[in-house]
């Protein structure tokens, strides 16, 4: 990975109860984000292009912030359908 990927407390709390197949899809999506967070995601709802979103299969969306100087990605929100 070119970028480290970590979960903020809110992102971590949002995955409690996530089904295993959805969790695997989330991790696979975040591995791609770690390789290149801008190629494998879309701009989020904010004006700052470092706020990004990625879909993980048909299960949901993960929102994250890219800290370019630190080469780090912080997942701050995960939304999924139960």
Buried (B, 14 or more C-beta within 10 A) or exposed (E): EEBEBEBBEEBEEBBEEBEEEBBBBBEEBBEBBBEEBBEBBEEBEEEEEBBBBBBBEEBBBBBBBBBEEEEBBBBBBBEBEE
